[in-house]
């Protein structure tokens, strides 16, 4: 049997929200790197935190721009 549905909503506790953001950000960056290696794909990922801080990943040449 499959998993049940969960309700997606904002995390009210700011500390928990920041911890969750950091863990999910690291997971996304890892998946982007794995995808680029396993599939020889050009991957770019841009993430902004709630404070506006930029996190990015790109496996291609640095002269590519969005």
PQR file of N, CA, C, O and H, with PARSE charges and radii, in Angstrom:
ATOM      1  N   UNK A   1       0.841  -1.170   0.000 -0.4000 1.5000
ATOM      2  CA  UNK A   1       0.000   0.000   0.000 -0.0000 2.0000
ATOM      3  C   UNK A   1       0.893   1.243   0.000  0.5500 1.7000
ATOM      4  O   UNK A   1       1.966   1.235   0.604 -0.5500 1.4000
ATOM      5  N   UNK A   2       0.462   2.296  -0.665 -0.4000 1.5000
ATOM      6  CA  UNK A   2       1.242   3.526  -0.771 -0.0000 2.0000
ATOM      7  C   UNK A   2       1.162   4.376   0.482  0.5500 1.7000
ATOM      8  O   UNK A   2       0.425   4.077   1.422 -0.5500 1.4000
ATOM      9  H   UNK A   2      -0.409   2.303  -1.156  0.4000 1.0000
ATOM     10  N   UNK A   3       1.922   5.416   0.466 -0.4000 1.5000
ATOM     11  CA  UNK A   3       1.914   6.340   1.592 -0.0000 2.0000
ATOM     12  C   UNK A   3       0.655   7.193   1.566  0.5500 1.7000
ATOM     13  O   UNK A   3       0.083   7.450   0.506 -0.5500 1.4000
ATOM     14  H   UNK A   3       2.520   5.659  -0.297  0.4000 1.0000
ATOM     15  N   UNK A   4       0.237   7.622   2.736 -0.4000 1.5000
ATOM     16  CA  UNK A   4      -0.914   8.506   2.830 -0.0000 2.0000
ATOM     17  C   UNK A   4      -0.524   9.933   2.475  0.5500 1.7000
ATOM     18  O   UNK A   4       0.655  10.285   2.493 -0.5500 1.4000
ATOM     19  H   UNK A   4       0.702   7.413   3.597  0.4000 1.0000
ATOM     20  N   UNK A   5      -1.515  10.748   2.153 -0.4000 1.5000
ATOM     21  CA  UNK A   5      -1.258  12.145   1.826 -0.0000 2.0000
ATOM     22  C   UNK A   5      -0.903  12.912   3.090  0.5500 1.7000
ATOM     23  O   UNK A   5      -1.424  12.633   4.170 -0.5500 1.4000
ATOM     24  H   UNK A   5      -2.473  10.462   2.138  0.4000 1.0000
ATOM     25  N   UNK A   6      -0.012  13.877   2.939 -0.4000 1.5000
ATOM     26  CA  UNK A   6       0.308  14.762   4.047 -0.0000 2.0000
ATOM     27  C   UNK A   6      -0.067  16.183   3.638  0.5500 1.7000
ATOM     28  O   UNK A   6      -0.074  16.527   2.456 -0.5500 1.4000
ATOM     29  H   UNK A   6       0.411  14.103   2.061  0.4000 1.0000
ATOM     30  N   UNK A   7      -0.370  16.979   4.621 -0.4000 1.5000
ATOM     31  CA  UNK A   7      -0.733  18.364   4.366 -0.0000 2.0000
ATOM     32  C   UNK A   7       0.551  19.186   4.292  0.5500 1.7000
ATOM     33  O   UNK A   7       1.378  19.146   5.203 -0.5500 1.4000
ATOM     34  H   UNK A   7      -0.365  16.699   5.581  0.4000 1.0000
ATOM     35  N   UNK A   8       0.707  19.925   3.203 -0.4000 1.5000
ATOM     36  CA  UNK A   8       1.870  20.797   3.054 -0.0000 2.0000
ATOM     37  C   UNK A   8       1.484  22.181   3.572  0.5500 1.7000
ATOM     38  O   UNK A   8       0.580  22.824   3.037 -0.5500 1.4000
ATOM     39  H   UNK A   8       0.035  19.957   2.463  0.4000 1.0000
ATOM     40  N   UNK A   9       2.167  22.626   4.605 -0.4000 1.5000
ATOM     41  CA  UNK A   9       1.900  23.951   5.152 -0.0000 2.0000
ATOM     42  C   UNK A   9       3.187  24.520   5.725  0.5500 1.7000
ATOM     43  O   UNK A   9       4.156  23.793   5.942 -0.5500 1.4000
ATOM     44  H   UNK A   9       2.901  22.104   5.039  0.4000 1.0000
ATOM     45  N   UNK A  10       3.189  25.803   5.963 -0.4000 1.5000
ATOM     46  CA  UNK A  10       4.360  26.507   6.476 -0.0000 2.0000
ATOM     47  C   UNK A  10       4.679  26.027   7.889  0.5500 1.7000
ATOM     48  O   UNK A  10       3.776  25.799   8.694 -0.5500 1.4000
ATOM     49  H   UNK A  10       2.402  26.393   5.787  0.4000 1.0000
ATOM     50  N   UNK A  11       5.965  25.878   8.184 -0.4000 1.5000
ATOM     51  CA  UNK A  11       6.407  25.511   9.527 -0.0000 2.0000
ATOM     52  C   UNK A  11       6.436  26.785  10.360  0.5500 1.7000
ATOM     53  O   UNK A  11       7.130  27.739  10.010 -0.5500 1.4000
ATOM     54  H   UNK A  11       6.699  26.063   7.530  0.4000 1.0000
ATOM     55  N   UNK A  12       5.695  26.809  11.450 -0.4000 1.5000
ATOM     56  CA  UNK A  12       5.562  28.024  12.254 -0.0000 2.0000
ATOM     57  C   UNK A  12       6.815  28.344  13.064  0.5500 1.7000
ATOM     58  O   UNK A  12       7.184  29.511  13.191 -0.5500 1.4000
ATOM     59  H   UNK A  12       5.130  26.034  11.734  0.4000 1.0000
ATOM     60  N   UNK A  13       7.467  27.334  13.609 -0.4000 1.5000
ATOM     61  CA  UNK A  13       8.664  27.538  14.422 -0.0000 2.0000
ATOM     62  C   UNK A  13       9.837  27.895  13.512  0.5500 1.7000
ATOM     63  O   UNK A  13      10.207  27.111  12.639 -0.5500 1.4000
ATOM     64  H   UNK A  13       7.167  26.385  13.507  0.4000 1.0000
ATOM     65  N   UNK A  14      10.420  29.074  13.714 -0.4000 1.5000
ATOM     66  CA  UNK A  14      11.476  29.556  12.809 -0.0000 2.0000
ATOM     67  C   UNK A  14      12.733  28.688  12.858  0.5500 1.7000
ATOM     68  O   UNK A  14      13.396  28.511  11.836 -0.5500 1.4000
ATOM     69  H   UNK A  14      10.119  29.712  14.423  0.4000 1.0000
ATOM     70  N   UNK A  15      13.068  28.148  14.020 -0.4000 1.5000
ATOM     71  CA  UNK A  15      14.243  27.285  14.122 -0.0000 2.0000
ATOM     72  C   UNK A  15      14.027  25.989  13.352  0.5500 1.7000
ATOM     73  O   UNK A  15      14.902  25.548  12.606 -0.5500 1.4000
ATOM     74  H   UNK A  15      12.530  28.292  14.850  0.4000 1.0000
ATOM     75  N   UNK A  16      12.870  25.387  13.533 -0.4000 1.5000
ATOM     76  CA  UNK A  16      12.545  24.158  12.802 -0.0000 2.0000
ATOM     77  C   UNK A  16      12.491  24.416  11.305  0.5500 1.7000
ATOM     78  O   UNK A  16      12.936  23.589  10.509 -0.5500 1.4000
ATOM     79  H   UNK A  16      12.159  25.744  14.139  0.4000 1.0000
ATOM     80  N   UNK A  17      11.943  25.571  10.923 -0.4000 1.5000
ATOM     81  CA  UNK A  17      11.853  25.927   9.509 -0.0000 2.0000
ATOM     82  C   UNK A  17      13.245  26.060   8.897  0.5500 1.7000
ATOM     83  O   UNK A  17      13.474  25.594   7.781 -0.5500 1.4000
ATOM     84  H   UNK A  17      11.581  26.243  11.570  0.4000 1.0000
ATOM     85  N   UNK A  18      14.177  26.688   9.612 -0.4000 1.5000
ATOM     86  CA  UNK A  18      15.538  26.865   9.111 -0.0000 2.0000
ATOM     87  C   UNK A  18      16.263  25.530   9.008  0.5500 1.7000
ATOM     88  O   UNK A  18      16.980  25.291   8.037 -0.5500 1.4000
ATOM     89  H   UNK A  18      13.991  27.067  10.519  0.4000 1.0000
ATOM     90  N   UNK A  19      16.087  24.664   9.989 -0.4000 1.5000
ATOM     91  CA  UNK A  19      16.708  23.337   9.958 -0.0000 2.0000
ATOM     92  C   UNK A  19      16.174  22.538   8.776  0.5500 1.7000
ATOM     93  O   UNK A  19      16.943  21.903   8.054 -0.5500 1.4000
ATOM     94  H   UNK A  19      15.504  24.858  10.778  0.4000 1.0000
ATOM     95  N   UNK A  20      14.856  22.568   8.577 -0.4000 1.5000
ATOM     96  CA  UNK A  20      14.241  21.856   7.457 -0.0000 2.0000
ATOM     97  C   UNK A  20      14.732  22.412   6.133  0.5500 1.7000
ATOM     98  O   UNK A  20      15.030  21.648   5.214 -0.5500 1.4000
ATOM     99  H   UNK A  20      14.231  23.084   9.164  0.4000 1.0000
ATOM    100  N   UNK A  21      14.821  23.739   6.020 -0.4000 1.5000
ATOM    101  CA  UNK A  21      15.325  24.363   4.797 -0.0000 2.0000
ATOM    102  C   UNK A  21      16.747  23.892   4.503  0.5500 1.7000
ATOM    103  O   UNK A  21      17.060  23.531   3.368 -0.5500 1.4000
ATOM    104  H   UNK A  21      14.579  24.359   6.766  0.4000 1.0000
ATOM    105  N   UNK A  22      17.603  23.894   5.514 -0.4000 1.5000
ATOM    106  CA  UNK A  22      19.000  23.488   5.321 -0.0000 2.0000
ATOM    107  C   UNK A  22      19.104  22.036   4.869  0.5500 1.7000
ATOM    108  O   UNK A  22      19.873  21.718   3.962 -0.5500 1.4000
ATOM    109  H   UNK A  22      17.349  24.188   6.436  0.4000 1.0000
ATOM    110  N   UNK A  23      18.334  21.161   5.499 -0.4000 1.5000
ATOM    111  CA  UNK A  23      18.372  19.744   5.127 -0.0000 2.0000
ATOM    112  C   UNK A  23      17.860  19.534   3.708  0.5500 1.7000
ATOM    113  O   UNK A  23      18.460  18.786   2.935 -0.5500 1.4000
ATOM    114  H   UNK A  23      17.709  21.420   6.236  0.4000 1.0000
ATOM    115  N   UNK A  24      16.762  20.183   3.362 -0.4000 1.5000
ATOM    116  CA  UNK A  24      16.201  20.025   2.015 -0.0000 2.0000
ATOM    117  C   UNK A  24      17.098  20.661   0.963  0.5500 1.7000
ATOM    118  O   UNK A  24      17.238  20.123  -0.135 -0.5500 1.4000
ATOM    119  H   UNK A  24      16.275  20.790   3.990  0.4000 1.0000
ATOM    120  N   UNK A  25      17.708  21.796   1.283 -0.4000 1.5000
ATOM    121  CA  UNK A  25      18.648  22.444   0.368 -0.0000 2.0000
ATOM    122  C   UNK A  25      19.824  21.518   0.078  0.5500 1.7000
ATOM    123  O   UNK A  25      20.209  21.340  -1.078 -0.5500 1.4000
ATOM    124  H   UNK A  25      17.595  22.233   2.176  0.4000 1.0000
ATOM    125  N   UNK A  26      20.386  20.934   1.114 -0.4000 1.5000
ATOM    126  CA  UNK A  26      21.507  20.011   0.923 -0.0000 2.0000
ATOM    127  C   UNK A  26      21.095  18.797   0.102  0.5500 1.7000
ATOM    128  O   UNK A  26      21.865  18.316  -0.731 -0.5500 1.4000
ATOM    129  H   UNK A  26      20.073  21.078   2.053  0.4000 1.0000
ATOM    130  N   UNK A  27      19.878  18.297   0.335 -0.4000 1.5000
ATOM    131  CA  UNK A  27      19.374  17.168  -0.440 -0.0000 2.0000
ATOM    132  C   UNK A  27      19.199  17.515  -1.911  0.5500 1.7000
ATOM    133  O   UNK A  27      19.548  16.721  -2.784 -0.5500 1.4000
ATOM    134  H   UNK A  27      19.252  18.688   1.011  0.4000 1.0000
ATOM    135  N   UNK A  28      18.658  18.704  -2.189 -0.4000 1.5000
ATOM    136  CA  UNK A  28      18.482  19.140  -3.576 -0.0000 2.0000
ATOM    137  C   UNK A  28      19.825  19.319  -4.280  0.5500 1.7000
ATOM    138  O   UNK A  28      19.983  18.921  -5.434 -0.5500 1.4000
ATOM    139  H   UNK A  28      18.375  19.349  -1.479  0.4000 1.0000
ATOM    140  N   UNK A  29      20.787  19.917  -3.586 -0.4000 1.5000
ATOM    141  CA  UNK A  29      22.116  20.104  -4.175 -0.0000 2.0000
ATOM    142  C   UNK A  29      22.769  18.760  -4.475  0.5500 1.7000
ATOM    143  O   UNK A  29      23.412  18.600  -5.513 -0.5500 1.4000
ATOM    144  H   UNK A  29      20.658  20.241  -2.648  0.4000 1.0000
ATOM    145  N   UNK A  30      22.610  17.800  -3.577 -0.4000 1.5000
ATOM    146  CA  UNK A  30      23.163  16.461  -3.791 -0.0000 2.0000
ATOM    147  C   UNK A  30      22.507  15.790  -4.990  0.5500 1.7000
ATOM    148  O   UNK A  30      23.191  15.187  -5.818 -0.5500 1.4000
ATOM    149  H   UNK A  30      22.088  17.930  -2.734  0.4000 1.0000
ATOM    150  N   UNK A  31      21.174  15.892  -5.088 -0.4000 1.5000
ATOM    151  CA  UNK A  31      20.455  15.291  -6.214 -0.0000 2.0000
ATOM    152  C   UNK A  31      20.854  15.941  -7.536  0.5500 1.7000
ATOM    153  O   UNK A  31      20.985  15.250  -8.547 -0.5500 1.4000
ATOM    154  H   UNK A  31      20.618  16.381  -4.416  0.4000 1.0000
ATOM    155  N   UNK A  32      21.048  17.245  -7.543 -0.4000 1.5000
ATOM    156  CA  UNK A  32      21.458  17.942  -8.768 -0.0000 2.0000
ATOM    157  C   UNK A  32      22.834  17.455  -9.217  0.5500 1.7000
ATOM    158  O   UNK A  32      23.065  17.231 -10.405 -0.5500 1.4000
ATOM    159  H   UNK A  32      20.942  17.806  -6.722  0.4000 1.0000
ATOM    160  N   UNK A  33      23.742  17.295  -8.260 -0.4000 1.5000
ATOM    161  CA  UNK A  33      25.080  16.805  -8.589 -0.0000 2.0000
ATOM    162  C   UNK A  33      25.018  15.373  -9.113  0.5500 1.7000
ATOM    163  O   UNK A  33      25.674  15.044 -10.102 -0.5500 1.4000
ATOM    164  H   UNK A  33      23.555  17.477  -7.295  0.4000 1.0000
ATOM    165  N   UNK A  34      24.232  14.522  -8.456 -0.4000 1.5000
ATOM    166  CA  UNK A  34      24.086  13.132  -8.898 -0.0000 2.0000
ATOM    167  C   UNK A  34      23.507  13.059 -10.302  0.5500 1.7000
ATOM    168  O   UNK A  34      23.976  12.275 -11.128 -0.5500 1.4000
ATOM    169  H   UNK A  34      23.699  14.789  -7.653  0.4000 1.0000
ATOM    170  N   UNK A  35      22.491  13.868 -10.578 -0.4000 1.5000
ATOM    171  CA  UNK A  35      21.865  13.882 -11.898 -0.0000 2.0000
ATOM    172  C   UNK A  35      22.870  14.272 -12.972  0.5500 1.7000
ATOM    173  O   UNK A  35      22.898  13.675 -14.048 -0.5500 1.4000
ATOM    174  H   UNK A  35      22.110  14.504  -9.907  0.4000 1.0000
ATOM    175  N   UNK A  36      23.690  15.268 -12.683 -0.4000 1.5000
ATOM    176  CA  UNK A  36      24.676  15.709 -13.672 -0.0000 2.0000
ATOM    177  C   UNK A  36      25.729  14.640 -13.936  0.5500 1.7000
ATOM    178  O   UNK A  36      26.194  14.497 -15.067 -0.5500 1.4000
ATOM    179  H   UNK A  36      23.668  15.753 -11.809  0.4000 1.0000
ATOM    180  N   UNK A  37      26.107  13.893 -12.912 -0.4000 1.5000
ATOM    181  CA  UNK A  37      27.129  12.855 -13.072 -0.0000 2.0000
ATOM    182  C   UNK A  37      26.551  11.615 -13.748  0.5500 1.7000
ATOM    183  O   UNK A  37      27.116  11.113 -14.720 -0.5500 1.4000
ATOM    184  H   UNK A  37      25.729  14.010 -11.993  0.4000 1.0000
ATOM    185  N   UNK A  38      25.431  11.123 -13.236 -0.4000 1.5000
ATOM    186  CA  UNK A  38      24.866   9.873 -13.736 -0.0000 2.0000
ATOM    187  C   UNK A  38      24.341   9.977 -15.160  0.5500 1.7000
ATOM    188  O   UNK A  38      24.472   9.036 -15.944 -0.5500 1.4000
ATOM    189  H   UNK A  38      24.971  11.530 -12.446  0.4000 1.0000
ATOM    190  N   UNK A  39      23.750  11.111 -15.496 -0.4000 1.5000
ATOM    191  CA  UNK A  39      23.108  11.262 -16.807 -0.0000 2.0000
ATOM    192  C   UNK A  39      23.897  12.158 -17.747  0.5500 1.7000
ATOM    193  O   UNK A  39      23.440  12.438 -18.855 -0.5500 1.4000
ATOM    194  H   UNK A  39      23.643  11.875 -14.859  0.4000 1.0000
ATOM    195  N   UNK A  40      25.059  12.608 -17.332 -0.4000 1.5000
ATOM    196  CA  UNK A  40      25.873  13.523 -18.127 -0.0000 2.0000
ATOM    197  C   UNK A  40      25.020  14.698 -18.607  0.5500 1.7000
ATOM    198  O   UNK A  40      25.087  15.103 -19.768 -0.5500 1.4000
ATOM    199  H   UNK A  40      25.430  12.380 -16.432  0.4000 1.0000
ATOM    200  N   UNK A  41      24.220  15.232 -17.688 -0.4000 1.5000
ATOM    201  CA  UNK A  41      23.303  16.327 -18.004 -0.0000 2.0000
ATOM    202  C   UNK A  41      23.881  17.648 -17.514  0.5500 1.7000
ATOM    203  O   UNK A  41      24.643  17.690 -16.548 -0.5500 1.4000
ATOM    204  H   UNK A  41      24.166  14.902 -16.745  0.4000 1.0000
ATOM    205  N   UNK A  42      23.508  18.718 -18.194 -0.4000 1.5000
ATOM    206  CA  UNK A  42      23.866  20.053 -17.732 -0.0000 2.0000
ATOM    207  C   UNK A  42      22.792  20.487 -16.746  0.5500 1.7000
ATOM    208  O   UNK A  42      21.620  20.609 -17.104 -0.5500 1.4000
ATOM    209  H   UNK A  42      22.889  18.684 -18.978  0.4000 1.0000
ATOM    210  N   UNK A  43      23.196  20.716 -15.510 -0.4000 1.5000
ATOM    211  CA  UNK A  43      22.240  21.001 -14.447 -0.0000 2.0000
ATOM    212  C   UNK A  43      22.578  22.335 -13.801  0.5500 1.7000
ATOM    213  O   UNK A  43      23.738  22.635 -13.519 -0.5500 1.4000
ATOM    214  H   UNK A  43      24.147  20.616 -15.219  0.4000 1.0000
ATOM    215  N   UNK A  44      21.549  23.120 -13.577 -0.4000 1.5000
ATOM    216  CA  UNK A  44      21.685  24.368 -12.840 -0.0000 2.0000
ATOM    217  C   UNK A  44      20.577  24.450 -11.809  0.5500 1.7000
ATOM    218  O   UNK A  44      19.429  24.113 -12.101 -0.5500 1.4000
ATOM    219  H   UNK A  44      20.606  22.876 -13.805  0.4000 1.0000
ATOM    220  N   UNK A  45      20.910  24.895 -10.608 -0.4000 1.5000
ATOM    221  CA  UNK A  45      19.936  24.976  -9.525 -0.0000 2.0000
ATOM    222  C   UNK A  45      20.148  26.291  -8.790  0.5500 1.7000
ATOM    223  O   UNK A  45      21.273  26.626  -8.419 -0.5500 1.4000
ATOM    224  H   UNK A  45      21.842  25.169 -10.371  0.4000 1.0000
ATOM    225  N   UNK A  46      19.070  27.033  -8.582 -0.4000 1.5000
ATOM    226  CA  UNK A  46      19.123  28.301  -7.853 -0.0000 2.0000
ATOM    227  C   UNK A  46      18.098  28.231  -6.729  0.5500 1.7000
ATOM    228  O   UNK A  46      16.928  27.925  -6.962 -0.5500 1.4000
ATOM    229  H   UNK A  46      18.156  26.760  -8.884  0.4000 1.0000
ATOM    230  N   UNK A  47      18.543  28.517  -5.512 -0.4000 1.5000
ATOM    231  CA  UNK A  47      17.668  28.482  -4.340 -0.0000 2.0000
ATOM    232  C   UNK A  47      17.847  29.791  -3.576  0.5500 1.7000
ATOM    233  O   UNK A  47      18.971  30.228  -3.332 -0.5500 1.4000
ATOM    234  H   UNK A  47      19.493  28.765  -5.323  0.4000 1.0000
ATOM    235  N   UNK A  48      16.730  30.410  -3.202 -0.4000 1.5000
ATOM    236  CA  UNK A  48      16.763  31.592  -2.353 -0.0000 2.0000
ATOM    237  C   UNK A  48      16.140  31.242  -1.009  0.5500 1.7000
ATOM    238  O   UNK A  48      15.070  30.636  -0.955 -0.5500 1.4000
ATOM    239  H   UNK A  48      15.817  30.055  -3.400  0.4000 1.0000
ATOM    240  N   UNK A  49      16.810  31.624   0.077 -0.4000 1.5000
ATOM    241  CA  UNK A  49      16.251  31.398   1.408 -0.0000 2.0000
ATOM    242  C   UNK A  49      15.200  32.467   1.696  0.5500 1.7000
ATOM    243  O   UNK A  49      15.021  33.400   0.912 -0.5500 1.4000
ATOM    244  H   UNK A  49      17.680  32.116   0.033  0.4000 1.0000
ATOM    245  N   UNK A  50      14.516  32.327   2.814 -0.4000 1.5000
ATOM    246  CA  UNK A  50      13.501  33.315   3.190 -0.0000 2.0000
ATOM    247  C   UNK A  50      14.125  34.675   3.492  0.5500 1.7000
ATOM    248  O   UNK A  50      13.437  35.695   3.456 -0.5500 1.4000
ATOM    249  H   UNK A  50      14.661  31.570   3.451  0.4000 1.0000
ATOM    250  N   UNK A  51      15.418  34.694   3.789 -0.4000 1.5000
ATOM    251  CA  UNK A  51      16.112  35.961   4.034 -0.0000 2.0000
ATOM    252  C   UNK A  51      16.706  36.545   2.756  0.5500 1.7000
ATOM    253  O   UNK A  51      17.291  37.627   2.777 -0.5500 1.4000
ATOM    254  H   UNK A  51      15.977  33.865   3.819  0.4000 1.0000
ATOM    255  N   UNK A  52      16.554  35.826   1.641 -0.4000 1.5000
ATOM    256  CA  UNK A  52      17.046  36.327   0.365 -0.0000 2.0000
ATOM    257  C   UNK A  52      18.443  35.857   0.008  0.5500 1.7000
ATOM    258  O   UNK A  52      18.997  36.286  -1.004 -0.5500 1.4000
ATOM    259  H   UNK A  52      16.078  34.947   1.624  0.4000 1.0000
ATOM    260  N   UNK A  53      19.026  34.980   0.824 -0.4000 1.5000
ATOM    261  CA  UNK A  53      20.361  34.474   0.520 -0.0000 2.0000
ATOM    262  C   UNK A  53      20.291  33.490  -0.644  0.5500 1.7000
ATOM    263  O   UNK A  53      19.391  32.654  -0.718 -0.5500 1.4000
ATOM    264  H   UNK A  53      18.576  34.632   1.647  0.4000 1.0000
ATOM    265  N   UNK A  54      21.255  33.607  -1.544 -0.4000 1.5000
ATOM    266  CA  UNK A  54      21.287  32.792  -2.753 -0.0000 2.0000
ATOM    267  C   UNK A  54      22.176  31.573  -2.558  0.5500 1.7000
ATOM    268  O   UNK A  54      23.288  31.675  -2.041 -0.5500 1.4000
ATOM    269  H   UNK A  54      21.986  34.286  -1.483  0.4000 1.0000
ATOM    270  N   UNK A  55      21.669  30.417  -2.980 -0.4000 1.5000
ATOM    271  CA  UNK A  55      22.442  29.180  -3.037 -0.0000 2.0000
ATOM    272  C   UNK A  55      22.310  28.673  -4.462  0.5500 1.7000
ATOM    273  O   UNK A  55      21.207  28.629  -5.006 -0.5500 1.4000
ATOM    274  H   UNK A  55      20.765  30.334  -3.400  0.4000 1.0000
ATOM    275  N   UNK A  56      23.423  28.290  -5.071 -0.4000 1.5000
ATOM    276  CA  UNK A  56      23.334  27.834  -6.455 -0.0000 2.0000
ATOM    277  C   UNK A  56      24.280  26.679  -6.717  0.5500 1.7000
ATOM    278  O   UNK A  56      25.246  26.454  -5.986 -0.5500 1.4000
ATOM    279  H   UNK A  56      24.319  28.325  -4.629  0.4000 1.0000
ATOM    280  N   UNK A  57      23.973  25.954  -7.783 -0.4000 1.5000
ATOM    281  CA  UNK A  57      24.814  24.856  -8.246 -0.0000 2.0000
ATOM    282  C   UNK A  57      24.742  24.842  -9.760  0.5500 1.7000
ATOM    283  O   UNK A  57      23.666  24.979 -10.343 -0.5500 1.4000
ATOM    284  H   UNK A  57      23.189  26.137  -8.376  0.4000 1.0000
ATOM    285  N   UNK A  58      25.881  24.679 -10.386 -0.4000 1.5000
ATOM    286  CA  UNK A  58      25.937  24.506 -11.838 -0.0000 2.0000
ATOM    287  C   UNK A  58      27.131  23.618 -12.143  0.5500 1.7000
ATOM    288  O   UNK A  58      28.218  23.827 -11.605 -0.5500 1.4000
ATOM    289  H   UNK A  58      26.755  24.568  -9.913  0.4000 1.0000
ATOM    290  N   UNK A  59      26.931  22.634 -13.000 -0.4000 1.5000
ATOM    291  CA  UNK A  59      28.028  21.738 -13.339 -0.0000 2.0000
ATOM    292  C   UNK A  59      28.640  22.089 -14.688  0.5500 1.7000
ATOM    293  O   UNK A  59      29.593  21.444 -15.127 -0.5500 1.4000
ATOM    294  H   UNK A  59      26.048  22.465 -13.437  0.4000 1.0000
ATOM    295  N   UNK A  60      28.095  23.107 -15.347 -0.4000 1.5000
ATOM    296  CA  UNK A  60      28.577  23.468 -16.677 -0.0000 2.0000
ATOM    297  C   UNK A  60      29.540  24.637 -16.594  0.5500 1.7000
ATOM    298  O   UNK A  60      29.905  25.091 -15.509 -0.5500 1.4000
ATOM    299  H   UNK A  60      27.321  23.630 -14.991  0.4000 1.0000
ATOM    300  N   UNK A  61      29.934  25.104 -17.739 -0.4000 1.5000
ATOM    301  CA  UNK A  61      30.850  26.241 -17.788 -0.0000 2.0000
ATOM    302  C   UNK A  61      30.243  27.439 -17.070  0.5500 1.7000
ATOM    303  O   UNK A  61      29.023  27.601 -17.039 -0.5500 1.4000
ATOM    304  H   UNK A  61      29.637  24.736 -18.620  0.4000 1.0000
ATOM    305  N   UNK A  62      31.087  28.263 -16.502 -0.4000 1.5000
ATOM    306  CA  UNK A  62      30.604  29.393 -15.714 -0.0000 2.0000
ATOM    307  C   UNK A  62      30.104  30.546 -16.573  0.5500 1.7000
ATOM    308  O   UNK A  62      29.532  31.494 -16.037 -0.5500 1.4000
ATOM    309  H   UNK A  62      32.078  28.131 -16.527  0.4000 1.0000
ATOM    310  N   UNK A  63      30.301  30.497 -17.895 -0.4000 1.5000
ATOM    311  CA  UNK A  63      29.842  31.605 -18.731 -0.0000 2.0000
ATOM    312  C   UNK A  63      28.397  31.433 -19.197  0.5500 1.7000
ATOM    313  O   UNK A  63      27.903  32.263 -19.959 -0.5500 1.4000
ATOM    314  H   UNK A  63      30.766  29.726 -18.330  0.4000 1.0000
ATOM    315  N   UNK A  64      27.705  30.371 -18.756 -0.4000 1.5000
ATOM    316  CA  UNK A  64      26.286  30.209 -19.063 -0.0000 2.0000
ATOM    317  C   UNK A  64      25.482  31.049 -18.074  0.5500 1.7000
ATOM    318  O   UNK A  64      25.800  31.095 -16.885 -0.5500 1.4000
ATOM    319  H   UNK A  64      28.107  29.697 -18.136  0.4000 1.0000
ATOM    320  N   UNK A  65      24.460  31.697 -18.562 -0.4000 1.5000
ATOM    321  CA  UNK A  65      23.602  32.515 -17.698 -0.0000 2.0000
ATOM    322  C   UNK A  65      22.150  32.180 -17.976  0.5500 1.7000
ATOM    323  O   UNK A  65      21.788  31.798 -19.089 -0.5500 1.4000
ATOM    324  H   UNK A  65      24.202  31.660 -19.527  0.4000 1.0000
ATOM    325  N   UNK A  66      21.327  32.326 -16.956 -0.4000 1.5000
ATOM    326  CA  UNK A  66      19.883  32.122 -17.124 -0.0000 2.0000
ATOM    327  C   UNK A  66      19.261  33.368 -17.684  0.5500 1.7000
ATOM    328  O   UNK A  66      18.050  33.408 -17.902 -0.5500 1.4000
ATOM    329  H   UNK A  66      21.621  32.636 -16.052  0.4000 1.0000
TER
END
